[in-house]
Amino acid sequence: MANIVVPTGNVQSKSKITTISIIASGGLAAIKFIVGILTGSLGLIAEGIHSMLDLLSTLVTFVAVRVAAKPPDANHPYGHERAESLGALAGMTLLGATAIIIAYHAVVKIVWEPGAPEVSIWSFSIIIVSIIVDFMRVRTLKKAARHYQSQALASDAEHFGNDMLGSVSVLVGLLFIYLAKYLPLPVWLVDRADAFAALGVVAIAFKSVWSIGSAAIRSLMDDVPEDLLPRLKELVENIPGVVPGAVTIRTRFVGNKPYVEAIVGTLRSLTFEKAHALTETIEHAIKEELDDTAVVIVHAEPIHTTDEPYSITVRSVAAGLDLRIHNLNLYLVADEMRIELDLEVADDLTLQEAHTKSELLEKALIKEFPLPVKVAVHIEPRNEMPREATRQADAFEKVRQALANLNAWPNVKIDEVLQTGEGLVVTLIIFLPGHTSLAHTHTVMYDLERALKLEITDIIRVHIDPEPMT
């Protein structure tokens, strides 16, 4: 598999975005925490701790983006893009831990230690600045996450979106406490407003943990949409040449890149070239359905179908045994199938060796057909190596004279006469009307071959090439 290299520009852009986010998180966390401690606001302290963990989460994202950009290697043939899912999961784990800590302190303050914090211009200033900064970060990160299809950046965007909503919640709590100076608000509610605001931060945090965390887990567990496999299976089965009901598809996503493995049943009559062309068609169709970057592997599995022609079945059985046949004829005699064929075997085999191959083919054919089968095999030696031959003028003349005596075949031309150690090999061209049926053409050639062999007894083979008469 060729290395899939993430463009350097993408990596640099992601790193730049996360670096800016790190600086912003660090600055806001410090200011929120300090102001929260000075004013005694649990909401601000919660936001400060939240932002500190966001800083750690952003550092994790920074590392995950760098690791995910590495190309595939010997230990990671699918690449390193799942580092982003791990980064997102780590960030959500930190956020969940933070939410639990904040929830604990909020409950303590609501139930056992109620009390309103000191509200100052700094409290409102830091929260308003935080909301503005988080809004800008969320917009930038969401845009980058969509553009780069990055789970880690999406996790960061969710983080800061929650930060922004949490800050709004804290702002409402502080505003409620501030208005208590001028409005007759219940004391029990004023003393607990800051803690309720902290619980709002917790609720928003848990929502993010559930949405982003579950998405990261599904990615790491090779989870795919429920309708994806049935959709791809239907798509492949509708391609001509694929046997319906004989398609198996497996899909996984590494980062945002789909990997698809498809095993498809094909007709046994397909040649290797046609089967390969079919796999190319299937691969193209799947890429069009998913994405051009999808890595698709298609394995064609030739299978027997109920409507398969008997001749294809016979040839497929022979090919499966690595045997070559020709001159195949099939006959239905009552409820019996009679198969007659010529089996080609190397001419250096003994009769026993050739007969063993013949018996092997016969047993395989009997097993393949549901109805009774009788097989007649004519064993024909096949010359594996070229043999010495010469052209001799007297042999050519002898064939020419014999054809001249055969008046029934006037439109015959001699193409080649070869003298071999076994006898003469003659190649002829016969010209017949183009509308002549193939069956009649074969009969004419057979009769010509037999007549020529009667004229010249040392002919061992006659090849006849039929050509349409112009």
N, C-alpha and C positions, 0 to 999 in steps of 0.2 A: 504494500500500500504506500502510495506517495505521501510524503510529509505534508500536513496541512498547516501552513504557517499563518498566524494571525498578523495582519499588517502592522508594522511598527507604529504607524501614526495612530491606530486605534489604541494601542497599549499606552502610548504617551498621553493621549487625550484622557483616557480613563484615570491614569495616574495623576494627571494635573487636577482633575475634578476632585479626586479623593484627597489630594494634598490640601487643596483649598478648604475642603470640608473638615479635615483634621484641625487646621488652624482655627477655623470658626468654632468648632466644638470645644476645643481647649479653652479659648478665650471666654465663651459664654458660660461654660461649666464653672470656671474659676469665679467669675463675677456673680453668678447666681448663688453659688455656695457661700461666698463671703457675705453678700447682702442678706441671705437667708439666716446665717449665723448671727449677724449683727441685729437683725430685726426679730429674730425668733420665729420666723415664718416657716412652718413645716412644708407648706406648699412650695416655697422657693427652695428650701433645702432638698425637697424631693425632686424638683426640677434640676437642681444643681447636680445631684447624684445621677439623675437620669442622663444629663448631658455628659457627665464624666464617663458613664458606661457607653454612651454614644460615641465618645472619643475613642474608647477602646475598640468598640465595634467597627468604627471607621478605619482604625489601624488594621484590624483583621481583614476588612474589605480591601484595603490597599495591598496587603500581602496576597490575598486571594486573587486579585486582578493580575498581579505580576505572575503568579504561579500558573493561572489559567491560560496565560498567553504563550506558555511554552509549547513547542510543537511535539507531536507524538514521538516516543522513543521506544526502546526495547521493552521497558517495563510498563509503559503506558501506551499501547498501540492505538487507543481511542483518544489520545491527547489528555490534557490536564484541565479541561474546561469545568469538570465537576468541582474543582476547587472553589468556584464561585458559589455552588450550592452549599458546600461545607462552610464557607465564610458566612453565608446568609444564616445557616443553622446556628453557628456559633454566636452571631450577633443577636439572634432571637433568644438564645439561651441566656445570654447576659441580660437582655431586656426583661426576660421573665423573672430572673433572680432579683433584679432591681425592683420590679413591681411587687414582689412578695415582701421585700424589706420595707418599702414605702407603705404597703397596706398594713403591715404590722404596727408601725408607728402611728399611722392614721387612726387605727382602731383604738390603740392605747390612749391617744389624745381625745377621741370622741367619748370613750367610756370612762376612763379613770383620771385623765389629766387635761380637762378642757381649759382653754384660755386663748384669748385673741392675741396675735402677734402685733408688734409695733409696725404701723404703716407709715411710710415716708415717700417722698418724691423719688428716692432711689429705688424703692420697691417697684413703683409703677414704671419707672424709666427702663430698668433692666428687663422687665417683662415685655414691654412694648418693643424694645430693641430686639429682644429674642424672637418675638413673633415675626418681625420684619425680616430678620436674617434667615429664620427657618423657612419662611415663605419663599424667599429667593433660592435657598438651597433645594427645597422640594421641587420647585419648578425646573431648576437646572438638572437635578439628578433624575427626575422622571423622564425628561427629554433624552438624556444620555442613556438611560436604561432601555428605553424603546429603541433608540438608534442602534445600540450595540447588543441588544437582546441579553442584557446582563442581569442575572439574578442578584448578584452582590450589590450592584448599584440600585436595583429596585428595593432591596432590603434597607439600604441607607436612606432612600427616599421615604420609605414607610416610617423609618425611625424618626426622621425629622418632621414628617407630617404629624406624627404623634406628639413630638415635642411642641409643635405649633399649637395643636389642639389642647395639650396639657397646659401650655402657657396661657391660653385663653381661659381655661378652667381656673387657673391660679389667679389671673387678673380679675375674673368675676368674684372670686372669694375675697381678694383684697379690697375690691371696690365695695363689696357688701360690708366689710368691716369698717371701711372709711365712712360709708353713708350712715353707719350706726351712731356716729357722733351728732348727726343732724336729724335722724329719723327715729321714731320709737320702735325699733326692731327688737325681737325677742332676744334676751341675753343668752339663753342656752344655744340659740342658733348662731349668734355672733361669735361666741366662744369656740364654736365647732366649725365655722364656715371654712377656715383655712384647711382643716383636716378633711372636710368633705371635698374641697378642691383637690387635695392630694389623692383622694380615692378616685376622683375623675381622671387624674393622670394614670392611676393604676388600671382602671377599666380600659382606657384607650391603649395602654401598653399591652394588656392581655389580648386585645383584639388583633394587634399587629403580630404578636407571638403566634396566635392561631393561624392567621392568613399566610404570613411569610414563612413561618416555621413548617407548616404542613405542606406548603408548596415545595420547600427545599427537601423535605423527607420524601415526598412523592418522586421528585427528580432522582434522588439517590437510590430509591427502590425501583427504578425503571418503570414507574407508573406512566401510562399513556391514556389519552381520552378513550372512554368506553366505545365510542362509535368509530374509532380510527381503524382497527383491524377489520371489522365487518365491511367498512367502506373500501379499504384497499383490496380485500378479498373479492368483493363484487366487481371492482374495477378490473382486476387481473382476469377473472373468470370470463368477462365479456370480450376479451381479446381473442380474435380468431386463432385457432391452433392450440389453445389451452383447454384441457378437459375439465368441464365443470365438476365441482365437488372434489377435485384433486389438487387443491391449492392450500398450502400452509404458509402463513406469514408471521414473522416475529419482528417487533419494532422496539427500538430503544432510542432515547435522546441523551446525548452527551452535551451538556450545555444547551445550546439552541440548534445543534446539528443532529438531524435524524439519521439513524442507521437502520436499514431494512434488510432482512434476509427472507427470501421467498423460495419455496420449493413448489414447482408447478408440474402437474402431470401433462405430458404431451403425447401425441399420437406416435406409435412406433414406426409409422411410415415416413416420418420426417428424417431427412438426411442430417448429418452433423452440422452442415452449413446452415440449413433452414432452422434447426433447433437453436443455433447460436443467434441467428437473426431474430428469432422469436424472443430470446432472453433480452436482446438489445431493445426491442419494442416495449417489453414489460418494464425494463429499467427506466426508459424515457417516460412512460406513462406514470410511473410512481413518482418520479422527480417532478413532473408537471403538477401532480396532485399535492405534493408536500412542499418541496423546495429544491432549487437547482443544486444546492450544496449537499443534498442528501447523498449518503453513501449506500448504494443498493447492490446487493449480491443476489443473483437469480440462479437457481439450480434446476435444470430441466430433467425430469424423471419420466422416461418412456413407460407407458402403462398400457395394458390390454383393455380395450373397450368392447362393449357387447356388440356394437355394430361394425367392428373391424372386419374388413374383407379377409376371407380365408387365405388368399395369397400373401397378404401382408403378415398374417400370423405365421405362416410357414417360413417366410424369409426372415422374420424377426427371431424365430426360434433358432434358425441356422446361424444367423449373425451372432446371437448370444453364445453359441458354442464355437464361434470363430471358424465357421465353415462356410464355404462358398458354393452356391448352387446356381443352376440355370436350367432352361428347358423345363419349367415347372408346368405341370398339368394337373387339374383337379376334376374329379368326377364324383357325382352323387349317385350311388347305386342303392336304390331303396333308402334304408336308414343308415347307410354306411358311406363314409367319406374315403375315397380312394385317391391317394397322392402319388404321383409319378414325377420324378425329378432326376436330374444329373448332378452328382456330387463331385466337385473338383478336389482332387488330392494331389500332393506332390508325387511326381513320377518316380522318386527314389524310394517310395514306401513299398513294403511287402504287401501281398494280398491280405495277410492276417491283420496287419496294421491298418490298412484301408478299410477292411471289413469292420474293425472295432469302431472306427469313426462313423461308419454307416449305421451300425447298431445303436450308437449313442444318439444320433439324429432321429432314428426311427422311434426310440423309446420316448424322447422328448416330445415328438409330435403327437404320439398316442396320448401322452399325459396332458397335452395342451388343449385338445379338443374334447368337448363334452359327449359327442356322438362317437360310435365305433369308427376306428380308423384303420385302414390298411395302407401300408407304405411300400412302394417299389422304388428302389434306389439303384440307378445306374452309375457305377463308379467310373469316373473319367480322369485319367492322369493329366496333371497340369505341369507344364514345363516352367520351372522356376527361373532357370537361367537361359540366356540366349544361346542358340545352337548355330554351328557353322553352316553357312549356305552359300551357294554360288549361282550366278546367272550363266546359262549355257544356251548358245544359239540353237543347237539341235533340239533341245528340250522345248524351247519356245516354239520352234517350227512344228514339232510334233503336236503340241496343243492347238496351234493355229489350224493345222490340217484336220484335226479331229472335230473342231468346231465347224469347219467348213462342211463336214459330212453330216452335221446335225442340222438339217434344214428347218426343224421346228422352232429353232431359236435364232432368228436372223439378226436381231439387234443386240449382239453381244460383243464386247470389246475386251481384249486381254490387257490386264493391268500389270501383272507380274507373274513370272514363272521362276521358282527357286528350286535348285537341286540340293537336297539334304541327304544325310546318310541313310535315312529311312525311306526316302522316295521324293516324289515331286509335290510341291505346295503351289497351288494355282490360285491366283486372285483375278476375278472377272468383274466386269461392270455390265449390267444388263439394263437396257432402256425399255421402260414400259409406260403406257399412258398414265397420266397423273390421276385419273379417276379410278384406276384399278384398285380393288379392295386389297387390304393387307393380307387377308387369308389367301386370296388367289395369287398374290405376289409370292407368298411363301411356297405355295404349291408349285409355281413355275420354277422357282429357284431349286426346290428339292428335286424336281424331275430333271432339271439341267445337270445338277451335280451327279445324280445317279447315272444318267446317260453318258456323261464325260468319263466317269470312272469305269464304265463298261468298255469304252473305246480305248482308254489308257489304263492298264491294270496297275502300273506302279505309282499312280497318284494316291497320296495318303490324306490330303486335305484340300478342299475346295472352298475358298471364301468368295461369296458373291455379293457385290454392292449394288442394290437396286437404285436407279436414278429415274426421275420423271422425264418422260420424253418431251423435248421442246419442239 
